[in-house]
Amino acid sequence: MLQKAIGKRVKELRIVKFDWNQEQLADRLGWDRTFISRVETGQQNITIQKLNELCNGLNVTLKDFFSTFDTPFIEEKEDDE
């Protein structure tokens, strides 16, 4: 759930702020486009260090990145039973 919310925010900032495609953002960051695609779709967990790099590339602070997250994310543990 949190991964998908982060991915949605990345995509939103990429498009709204710069009207970039994934390849343009990847080039700016020196990353592979598929990594950005996986982050945006919630398939890739991103470290706080990578998220900070991404925010720098999008010219937003981590605080601004998370400013739209108005509810806490509590993920339920799956029972092994």
Secondary structure, DSSP 8 states (H G I E B T S, - for coil): -HHHHHHHHHHHHHHHHH---HHHHHHHHT--HHHHHHHHTT-S---HHHHHHHHHHTT--HHHHGGG--S----------
